[in-house]
Amino acid sequence: KIYVDKLEVALGDFEPALQAAKQGSSEFYLNLQADAAVPYGTVAKVMAIIERTGVNRLSVLTMPGH
């Protein structure tokens, strides 16, 4: 599941949702959290979208023991 501002979005809608959330914010930051069940290809696509939209404050969150 992908969430932008606590709203679930489909992978195909992630980029426009991220752009809309980022617009007008000079202090925009993003937390990325993915568990071991998420295929690497999906994480790579999400990371590419994040880079393409110009997000420069990104935290990657992990869960202990996962």
C-alpha positions as CSV (number, residue, x, y, z in Angstrom):
1,K,0.0,0.0,0.0
2,I,1.2,3.5,-0.8
3,Y,0.1,6.5,1.2
4,V,0.4,10.2,0.6
5,D,-0.7,12.4,3.4
6,K,-2.3,9.3,5.0
7,L,-4.5,8.7,1.9
8,E,-3.9,5.4,0.1
9,V,-3.0,5.8,-3.6
10,A,-2.3,3.3,-6.4
11,L,1.2,3.1,-7.7
12,G,0.1,4.7,-10.9
13,D,-1.3,7.7,-9.0
14,F,1.7,8.1,-6.7
15,E,3.6,10.6,-8.8
16,P,0.8,13.1,-9.2
17,A,-0.3,12.7,-5.6
18,L,3.3,13.3,-4.4
19,Q,3.7,16.3,-6.7
20,A,0.4,17.8,-5.3
21,A,1.5,17.2,-1.7
22,K,4.9,18.7,-2.3
23,Q,3.6,21.8,-4.2
24,G,4.0,25.0,-2.2
25,S,6.0,23.5,0.6
26,S,9.6,24.6,1.0
27,E,10.1,22.1,3.9
28,F,8.6,19.0,2.3
29,Y,9.9,15.7,3.5
30,L,9.0,12.1,2.9
31,N,9.1,9.0,5.0
32,L,9.5,5.7,3.1
33,Q,8.6,2.5,4.8
34,A,8.5,-0.9,3.1
35,D,8.7,-4.3,4.7
36,A,10.3,-7.5,3.4
37,A,7.0,-8.5,1.6
38,V,7.3,-5.6,-0.8
39,P,9.0,-6.7,-4.0
40,Y,12.3,-4.9,-4.7
41,G,11.0,-3.8,-8.1
42,T,8.1,-1.9,-6.5
43,V,10.5,-0.1,-4.1
44,A,12.8,0.8,-7.0
45,K,9.8,2.3,-8.9
46,V,8.7,4.3,-5.9
47,M,12.3,5.6,-5.3
48,A,12.5,6.6,-9.0
49,I,9.3,8.6,-8.7
50,I,10.6,10.2,-5.5
51,E,13.7,11.3,-7.3
52,R,11.9,12.5,-10.4
53,T,9.6,14.7,-8.3
54,G,12.5,16.4,-6.7
55,V,12.1,15.3,-3.1
56,N,15.4,16.0,-1.4
57,R,14.4,15.2,2.2
58,L,13.8,11.5,2.5
59,S,13.8,9.2,5.5
60,V,13.8,5.4,5.0
61,L,12.2,3.7,8.0
62,T,12.8,0.1,9.0
63,M,11.2,-2.0,11.7
64,P,13.5,-3.8,14.2
65,G,13.6,-7.5,13.5
66,H,12.1,-7.2,10.0
